[in-house]
């Protein structure tokens, strides 16, 4: 299983960087990609990081799932995020998994992907998925093709569920033991 995580300026540091690091620690093949014109991305807290690839450089067909971190960028681009919507739609149209944390489920809500689906997100983000079942008290919600998580504080739980879904319970437990969670 190979995953793609999207990096955007002002993404939430923990949700993007820790998710990538933990998934790689679990032995998963994950590439970071940005829709910026250059590989360098600046996180919400001012850390400069370099994505592995530009979005224009990747073949989406080689990826099995998409990970979308949250952060203040979501509110900044939600109304004008055509490239993000196209990326999500490409994964959805191929019946591939999509994992979103914090404010990122807003993109899924705007596309109608959360209609009739249980999900969680950062409080206030549910306004873009009014036809979904918002579970505000859940750190992580797992459905057959979507995993959502509430916030930066749920990153370990979010990653656990991604690993469990893609590599099995034993691999997920092994990851948790390796970080002494």
N, C-alpha and C positions, 0 to 999 in steps of 0.2 A: 504494500500500500504506500502510495506516495501522495503527499499533501502539499498544498500551496498556501502560504500565509501572505496576506496583503499588507504592505507597509505604506503608511501615509504620513505626511507631516502632521504633527500634533496628535499622533496615536498615543494611547495610554501606554506608558513604558512597560509596566509589569505585564499587562495583558498581551503585548506583542513580544517583548524580549524573553520573558520567563516562559511563555507558552512555547516559543520556538526552542529554547534551551532544554526545557523538560521533555519535549517530544523527541528531540535528538538524543537526549540521555536515555530515553526508553528504546532507542534503536530504530526510530522511525525516520524515514527519508522525507525531509521537509525542506522546501525551497522558499525563500522570501522573495517577493516581487513588489515593485512599486510602479504606480502609474505616473510618477513624476517624470520629468524629462531627463533627470540624472539619477544615479543610484543612491546618492546620499539623501537621507531622511532625517529630520530633526523631530524628536519625540516631544510629547507634551511638557516634559520637564527639562528640555534643552539638551538631551543627549543626542549627539550625531552618530548615526549608524548607517551602514551601507547595506542595501538590499543585495541579494544574490543576482537578481536579474531585473531588467525593465520589463514591464508587462508585454511590450511589443516583441520581446525576445523569446517568449515561452510558447510552447505548444501545449495548450490546455488539455489536449487529448491524453497526455501522459500522466495526468493527475487524477487521483481518485476522490479527493475532497478539498474543500476550500475552507480556510479559517479567516475570520474577519474580526480583528481586535476593535475595541471601542476607543473612546477618547473624544476630546472636544472637536476633532476634525469632523466627526459625524454631523454635529449641528452646523458646522461651517459649510459643509458641502451637500447636505441632504437634499436640497432643492435643485442642485445642479450637478448631480453625480452620475451622468450618463455612462461614463466608462465603468464605474462601480456596478451600476445596474446591469450593464451588458455582461460583465464578468459573472455576476451572480446568476443571471439568466442562462448563460452558457452552461454552468454547472447544473442548474436546475433542469434544463432541457435534456441533459444527458443522464438524468436521474442519479446524480452524484450527491454525496453528502455535503452539507454546509453547516459549519460550526461558527457561531457568533456570540460575542461576549459584550456585556455592558450596554452601551448605546448602539452597538452594531446591529442588533436585531431590528432596529428601525428601518434599515435598508430592506430586510426581508418583509417587514410589515407593509412598507410602501409598495412592494411588488405583489402583495397578496399571498405570499408564501406561508404566512402564519395564520391565514384564515382557517378556522376550525381546528387549530393545532394548539396544544398546551406549550407554553414557553415562559421564560423569565428574561428579565432585562433590568437595566438600571432604572430606578423609579423615575417616571415621567416619560420614558421611552415607549411605554405601552400606547401612547396616543397615536402611533403610526400603525398599530395592529389591532384595531378595535374589534375585528371579527375573530381574533384569536383568544385563547384562554390564558390570560396573564396570571402567573403564579408568583406573586410578589414575595412570598415567604420561602421560596426555593432558591438555593444557591445555583443549582444546575437542573435543567430539564432535558431529558433524553427522549426523543421520538425516533421513529424508524430512519428518517433521513436528515434530521436536524438535531443539533445539540446547542442549547443556549445556556448562558451563564449570566448571573446578575451583575458582577462587578469585579474590580481588581482583586478584591478579597476572596474571590472564588476561583482564582486561577488554578490552584492545585487540584481542586475538585473537577474543574472543567477539563484539564489535561488528563486526569485519571479516567474520565468517561470517554475521552477520545481514544486513549490507549486501550481501554477495555473493549471498546467497539471494534477496533481495528486489529488488535493483537491478542485479545483475550484477557480474562480475569487474572490469570497468573502473571502476565506481563505488567498489568496495571498495579497489582499488589507489589511486585518486585520494584517498580519505580518508587512507590510510596515508601517502601522499606529503605531504599537507597538514599532517600533524602531525609529519612528519620522524621516523617510527618506525623 
